[in-house]
Amino acid sequence: MRTQVVIIGGGPSGLLLGQILHKHGIDTVVVERQTKDYVLSRIRAGVLERGFVSLLEEADCADRLHSEGFTHDGTLISYGEETFRLDFKELTGSSVTVYGQTEVTRDLYEARGKTDATTLFQVEDVEIQEAKSQAPTVSLTHEGVKKTIQCDFIAGCDGFHGVSRTSIPAEVRTEYEKIYPFGWLGILSETPPVNHELIYSNSNRGFALCSMRNNALSRYYIQCSINETPQDWTDDQFWDELKRRIPSEFAERLVVGPSIEKSIAPLRSFVCEPMQWGRLFLCGDAAHIVPPTGAKGLNTAASDVYYLYNALLEFYKQGSDEGIQNYSQKALKRVLKTQRFSWWFSSLMHQNPDQSEFDAKMQIAELEFLRSNASAQKAMAENYVGLPY
């Protein structure tokens, strides 16, 4: 089998890259180790930056997003009984869009299904070979048959546990990591959201987030110990604790109900450098992971897609390899800025088990400063709606 670009990973970043490249006449093969139904069953965040929305528009995959997504012009931040609003539209002229990652993936699969592009599911034994040469290959097993795909380039969009990052020799890559001493217990419930915009809450009992998928589907989170499991929490215990962590005006009107999904997510920051080796390029979680505070994971993957597809277009349309040579350097600059924002916002809103009374006072002072200082609000809003590519 021969193609121009092999994309390892059939999640949203791999599909988005494949769709934009297809639109520009560049042939791709997407390989995914899971089934399509499994990929679509993943529950993930759904706050999309302005840049991500523009990429979906460019891929001709934004119709349902525009008809069913929710535009958020701001967000609420609370501490204790105090609440203030950051007005993204006023501060930056831009907004964010709430539209579930599962729906993004569904739209991208639907678009790819209308093309003649190849997608292989349930692949096994994936190996990347000759990535440093001008003729790399990807070998795999599909439906019990060993196959080799010859290509010009390989895009590793296969997440932290995929083969792409570890195909870069250990002596070549440097990995930076921070493990946070807490996690997020999240539930999904068929209840109306407590507020039409997200609420980020700093409480002396721990962080809480009130989010949503649509007008009848809510997503809520509370900070928990990394040693806990979802089974340690009943629905009633979760709702009672959430009410204690958000201002009473919201707790009083919170609509509760049985959870339809419950999980605990650990928080970590991770960066792999470089993000390329020869003709192998890393995108998304294969190269970096951020805490979910501020919803930068999928959005940072989108910026990788932006830099990579433009580099490949430059190569195929203009005969220049400048973009592919500089992909890692360019992508990492933005990655590290989003890492900084996620680290800062996480540190601001959570209770650290080792936190001193002084640290707690500094958190409140920082929140008071953010509440009262227009420049601080503008800086946060610019990061939240998405830094330019």
C-alpha positions as CSV (number, residue, x, y, z in Angstrom):
1,M,0.0,0.0,0.0
2,R,1.3,3.5,-0.8
3,T,0.1,6.9,0.4
4,Q,1.5,10.3,1.0
5,V,0.8,10.7,4.7
6,V,0.1,7.9,7.2
7,I,-1.8,9.2,10.2
8,I,-1.6,7.0,13.3
9,G,-4.6,7.6,15.4
10,G,-8.2,8.0,14.5
11,G,-9.2,10.5,17.1
12,P,-10.2,14.1,16.4
13,S,-6.6,15.5,15.7
14,G,-5.8,12.7,13.3
15,L,-9.2,13.0,11.5
16,L,-8.9,16.8,11.3
17,L,-5.5,16.6,9.8
18,G,-6.6,14.0,7.3
19,Q,-9.7,15.9,6.3
20,I,-7.8,19.2,5.7
21,L,-5.1,17.4,3.7
22,H,-7.7,15.5,1.7
23,K,-9.4,18.8,0.8
24,H,-6.0,20.0,-0.6
25,G,-5.5,16.8,-2.7
26,I,-3.0,15.1,-0.4
27,D,-3.6,11.4,0.1
28,T,-3.8,9.9,3.6
29,V,-4.3,6.6,5.4
30,V,-5.6,6.8,8.9
31,V,-4.9,3.7,11.2
32,E,-6.7,3.3,14.5
33,R,-6.2,0.4,17.0
34,Q,-9.7,0.6,18.4
35,T,-13.1,0.3,16.7
36,K,-14.9,3.4,15.4
37,D,-17.7,2.8,18.0
38,Y,-15.0,2.8,20.8
39,V,-13.5,6.0,19.6
40,L,-17.0,7.6,19.6
41,S,-17.8,6.4,23.1
42,R,-15.0,8.4,24.7
43,I,-16.3,11.2,26.9
44,R,-14.1,14.3,26.7
45,A,-14.2,18.0,27.1
46,G,-16.0,20.2,24.7
47,V,-14.8,23.8,25.0
48,L,-13.4,24.8,21.7
49,E,-11.1,27.8,21.0
50,R,-11.7,30.1,18.1
51,G,-8.8,28.6,16.3
52,F,-10.2,25.1,16.5
53,V,-13.6,26.3,15.2
54,S,-11.8,27.9,12.2
55,L,-10.0,24.6,11.5
56,L,-13.3,22.7,11.5
57,E,-14.7,25.4,9.1
58,E,-11.7,24.9,6.9
59,A,-12.3,21.2,6.9
60,D,-16.0,21.8,5.9
61,C,-17.0,20.0,9.2
62,A,-18.5,22.9,11.2
63,D,-22.2,22.9,10.1
64,R,-23.5,20.9,13.0
65,L,-21.2,22.8,15.4
66,H,-22.7,26.1,14.3
67,S,-26.3,24.8,14.6
68,E,-26.0,22.9,17.8
69,G,-23.0,24.3,19.6
70,F,-23.2,27.0,22.3
71,T,-21.3,30.2,22.0
72,H,-19.9,31.4,25.4
73,D,-18.8,35.0,25.6
74,G,-17.5,34.6,29.1
75,T,-17.1,32.5,32.2
76,L,-17.6,32.8,35.9
77,I,-14.9,32.5,38.6
78,S,-15.8,32.1,42.2
79,Y,-14.0,31.8,45.5
80,G,-16.1,31.3,48.7
81,E,-19.3,33.3,48.1
82,E,-17.6,35.8,45.8
83,T,-18.2,35.5,42.0
84,F,-17.0,37.6,39.1
85,R,-17.3,37.2,35.3
86,L,-14.6,37.4,32.7
87,D,-16.2,38.8,29.5
88,F,-14.2,37.2,26.7
89,K,-16.1,39.1,24.0
90,E,-15.4,42.5,25.5
91,L,-11.8,41.7,26.5
92,T,-10.7,40.0,23.2
93,G,-13.5,40.3,20.7
94,S,-13.8,36.5,20.6
95,S,-15.7,33.7,22.2
96,V,-15.4,30.0,22.8
97,T,-17.8,27.3,21.6
98,V,-19.2,24.5,23.8
99,Y,-19.5,21.4,21.6
100,G,-18.6,17.9,22.8
101,Q,-15.4,16.3,21.5
102,T,-17.4,13.2,20.7
103,E,-19.6,15.3,18.4
104,V,-16.5,16.8,16.7
105,T,-15.2,13.3,16.1
106,R,-18.5,12.1,14.8
107,D,-18.6,15.0,12.3
108,L,-15.1,14.3,11.1
109,Y,-15.8,10.6,10.6
110,E,-18.9,11.4,8.7
111,A,-16.9,13.7,6.4
112,R,-14.2,11.2,5.9
113,G,-16.7,8.5,5.1
114,K,-17.9,10.6,2.2
115,T,-14.4,10.6,0.6
116,D,-12.4,7.7,-0.9
117,A,-9.8,8.1,1.9
118,T,-8.7,4.9,3.6
119,T,-9.3,4.3,7.3
120,L,-8.2,1.1,9.0
121,F,-9.7,0.1,12.3
122,Q,-8.5,-2.4,14.9
123,V,-4.9,-2.4,13.7
124,E,-2.3,-4.2,15.7
125,D,1.5,-4.5,15.9
126,V,2.1,-1.0,14.5
127,E,5.7,-0.3,13.8
128,I,7.3,2.8,12.4
129,Q,10.4,2.2,10.2
130,E,13.0,4.3,8.4
131,A,11.5,7.6,9.8
132,K,14.8,9.3,9.2
133,S,14.8,8.4,5.6
134,Q,12.9,9.9,2.7
135,A,10.9,6.7,2.4
136,P,9.4,5.8,5.8
137,T,7.1,2.9,6.3
138,V,4.4,1.8,8.7
139,S,3.9,-1.9,9.2
140,L,0.8,-3.3,11.0
141,T,-1.6,-6.2,11.2
142,H,-5.1,-5.6,10.0
143,E,-7.8,-8.3,9.9
144,G,-5.1,-10.9,10.6
145,V,-3.0,-9.8,7.6
146,K,0.4,-8.2,7.9
147,K,0.6,-5.0,5.8
148,T,3.2,-2.4,5.0
149,I,2.3,1.2,4.1
150,Q,4.9,3.2,2.2
151,C,4.6,6.9,2.6
152,D,6.3,10.3,2.5
153,F,5.5,11.3,6.1
154,I,4.0,9.9,9.3
155,A,1.8,11.9,11.7
156,G,1.7,10.4,15.2
157,C,-1.7,11.3,16.5
158,D,-2.0,8.2,18.7
159,G,-1.9,9.7,22.2
160,F,0.4,9.2,25.1
161,H,0.3,5.4,25.0
162,G,0.7,5.1,21.3
163,V,3.8,3.9,19.4
164,S,4.7,7.3,17.7
165,R,6.5,9.0,20.6
166,T,8.4,5.9,21.7
167,S,9.5,5.4,18.1
168,I,11.8,8.4,18.6
169,P,14.9,7.0,20.2
170,A,15.2,7.7,24.0
171,E,18.5,9.4,23.6
172,V,16.9,11.9,21.1
173,R,13.9,13.0,23.1
174,T,13.6,14.8,26.4
175,E,10.4,14.5,28.4
176,Y,9.2,17.0,31.0
177,E,6.5,16.0,33.5
178,K,4.6,17.3,36.5
179,I,2.2,15.1,38.4
180,Y,-0.4,17.0,40.4
181,P,-1.4,15.6,43.8
182,F,-5.1,15.5,43.1
183,G,-7.6,14.5,40.4
184,W,-11.0,15.4,39.1
185,L,-14.1,13.3,39.9
186,G,-16.5,14.0,37.1
187,I,-20.1,13.1,36.4
188,L,-22.4,13.4,33.4
189,S,-26.1,13.9,34.2
190,E,-29.2,14.4,32.2
191,T,-30.0,17.6,34.0
192,P,-30.1,21.3,32.9
193,P,-26.9,23.2,33.6
194,V,-26.8,25.3,36.7
195,N,-25.6,28.3,34.6
196,H,-25.5,29.2,30.9
197,E,-21.7,29.7,31.2
198,L,-19.0,27.6,33.0
199,I,-18.3,28.2,36.6
200,Y,-14.8,27.7,38.0
201,S,-14.8,27.6,41.7
202,N,-12.0,27.8,44.3
203,S,-13.3,26.5,47.6
204,N,-11.5,25.7,50.8
205,R,-12.9,22.2,50.3
206,G,-11.3,21.9,46.9
207,F,-11.9,22.9,43.3
208,A,-15.2,22.5,41.5
209,L,-16.3,23.1,37.9
210,C,-19.9,23.4,36.5
211,S,-19.9,22.7,32.8
212,M,-22.4,21.4,30.2
213,R,-22.8,19.5,26.9
214,N,-26.2,21.0,26.0
215,N,-29.4,22.4,27.6
216,A,-30.3,19.0,29.0
217,L,-26.9,17.4,29.7
218,S,-24.6,18.7,32.4
219,R,-21.0,17.9,33.3
220,Y,-19.7,18.6,36.8
221,Y,-16.3,18.0,38.5
222,I,-14.9,18.2,41.9
223,Q,-11.3,17.9,43.1
224,C,-10.6,14.6,44.7
225,S,-7.7,12.6,46.1
226,I,-5.7,10.6,43.5
227,N,-6.1,7.6,45.7
228,E,-9.9,7.6,45.3
229,T,-12.1,5.7,42.8
230,P,-15.5,6.6,41.3
231,Q,-16.9,3.7,43.4
232,D,-16.0,5.6,46.5
233,W,-18.6,8.3,45.7
234,T,-22.4,7.8,45.5
235,D,-24.3,10.3,43.4
236,D,-25.8,11.9,46.5
237,Q,-22.4,12.3,48.1
238,F,-21.1,14.0,44.9
239,W,-24.1,16.4,44.7
240,D,-23.8,17.3,48.4
241,E,-20.0,18.0,48.0
242,L,-20.5,20.0,44.8
243,K,-23.1,22.2,46.6
244,R,-20.6,22.9,49.4
245,R,-17.9,24.1,46.9
246,I,-19.9,26.6,44.8
247,P,-21.6,29.8,45.9
248,S,-25.0,29.3,47.5
249,E,-26.8,31.2,44.8
250,F,-25.9,28.4,42.4
251,A,-26.1,25.6,44.9
252,E,-29.7,26.5,45.7
253,R,-30.8,26.2,42.0
254,L,-28.7,23.2,41.1
255,V,-30.8,20.4,39.6
256,V,-29.5,17.0,40.6
257,G,-30.2,13.5,39.1
258,P,-28.6,10.1,38.6
259,S,-25.2,10.1,36.9
260,I,-25.0,8.4,33.5
261,E,-21.2,8.4,33.6
262,K,-18.7,8.8,36.4
263,S,-14.9,8.8,36.3
264,I,-11.8,10.2,37.9
265,A,-9.1,11.9,35.8
266,P,-5.6,12.5,37.2
267,L,-4.0,15.8,36.5
268,R,-0.6,16.0,34.8
269,S,1.6,18.3,32.7
270,F,3.8,16.5,30.1
271,V,5.9,17.7,27.1
272,C,8.1,15.7,24.8
273,E,10.8,17.6,22.9
274,P,11.4,17.4,20.0
275,M,8.0,16.8,18.4
276,Q,9.5,15.4,15.2
277,W,12.2,12.9,14.2
278,G,13.0,12.8,10.5
279,R,9.7,12.4,8.8
280,L,7.7,11.4,11.9
281,F,5.7,14.2,13.5
282,L,3.9,14.1,16.8
283,C,0.5,15.8,17.3
284,G,-1.6,16.2,20.4
285,D,-1.3,13.8,23.4
286,A,1.5,11.9,21.7
287,A,3.6,15.0,22.4
288,H,2.0,16.8,25.3
289,I,-0.7,16.6,28.0
290,V,-2.1,19.5,30.1
291,P,-4.4,19.5,33.1
292,P,-8.0,19.9,32.1
293,T,-8.3,23.2,33.8
294,G,-9.0,25.7,31.0
295,A,-9.7,22.9,28.4
296,K,-6.4,23.2,26.5
297,G,-5.8,19.5,25.6
298,L,-7.8,19.1,22.4
299,N,-7.3,22.8,21.5
300,T,-3.5,22.4,21.7
301,A,-3.7,19.4,19.5
302,A,-5.5,21.5,17.0
303,S,-2.6,24.0,16.9
304,D,-0.3,21.1,16.1
305,V,-2.6,20.1,13.2
306,Y,-2.5,23.7,12.0
307,Y,1.3,23.9,11.9
308,L,1.7,20.4,10.4
309,Y,-0.8,20.7,7.6
310,N,0.6,24.0,6.6
311,A,4.1,22.5,6.5
312,L,2.9,19.6,4.4
313,L,1.1,21.9,2.0
314,E,4.2,24.0,1.7
315,F,6.2,20.8,0.8
316,Y,3.7,19.4,-1.7
317,K,2.5,22.6,-3.3
318,Q,5.6,24.8,-3.2
319,G,8.4,22.2,-3.0
320,S,9.8,23.7,0.2
321,D,10.8,21.7,3.2
322,E,11.2,24.8,5.5
323,G,7.9,24.2,7.3
324,I,8.5,20.5,8.0
325,Q,12.0,21.3,9.2
326,N,10.7,23.9,11.6
327,Y,7.5,22.1,12.7
328,S,8.7,21.1,16.2
329,Q,10.2,24.4,17.1
330,K,7.1,26.3,16.0
331,A,4.6,23.9,17.6
332,L,6.5,23.8,20.9
333,K,6.5,27.5,21.3
334,R,2.7,27.5,21.5
335,V,2.6,24.2,23.4
336,L,4.7,25.7,26.2
337,K,2.5,28.8,26.4
338,T,-0.6,26.7,26.8
339,Q,1.2,24.6,29.4
340,R,2.0,27.7,31.3
341,F,-1.6,28.8,31.3
342,S,-3.0,25.4,32.4
343,W,-0.4,25.2,35.2
344,W,-1.2,28.7,36.4
345,F,-4.9,28.2,36.3
346,S,-4.7,24.8,38.0
347,S,-2.4,26.2,40.7
348,L,-4.8,29.1,41.3
349,M,-8.0,27.1,41.6
350,H,-7.1,23.9,43.5
351,Q,-6.2,23.1,47.0
352,N,-2.8,21.4,47.2
353,P,-2.5,18.9,50.1
354,D,0.9,20.5,51.0
355,Q,-0.5,24.1,50.8
356,S,0.4,26.4,53.6
357,E,-1.8,29.1,55.1
358,F,0.4,31.6,53.3
359,D,-0.2,29.8,50.0
360,A,-4.0,29.9,50.5
361,K,-3.8,33.7,51.2
362,M,-1.8,34.1,48.0
363,Q,-4.5,32.3,46.0
364,I,-7.2,34.6,47.3
365,A,-4.9,37.7,46.6
366,E,-4.4,36.5,43.1
367,L,-8.1,36.0,42.6
368,E,-8.8,39.4,44.0
369,F,-6.2,40.9,41.6
370,L,-7.8,39.1,38.7
371,R,-11.2,40.3,39.7
372,S,-10.1,44.0,39.9
373,N,-7.4,44.3,37.2
374,A,-8.4,44.8,33.6
375,S,-5.0,43.9,32.3
376,A,-5.0,40.6,34.2
377,Q,-8.4,39.8,32.9
378,K,-7.4,40.5,29.3
379,A,-4.4,38.3,29.6
380,M,-6.4,35.4,31.0
381,A,-9.2,35.9,28.4
382,E,-6.7,35.9,25.5
383,N,-5.3,32.6,26.8
384,Y,-8.7,31.1,27.3
385,V,-10.2,31.9,23.9
386,G,-6.9,30.7,22.3
387,L,-3.6,32.2,21.5
388,P,-3.0,32.9,17.8
389,Y,-1.3,30.2,15.8
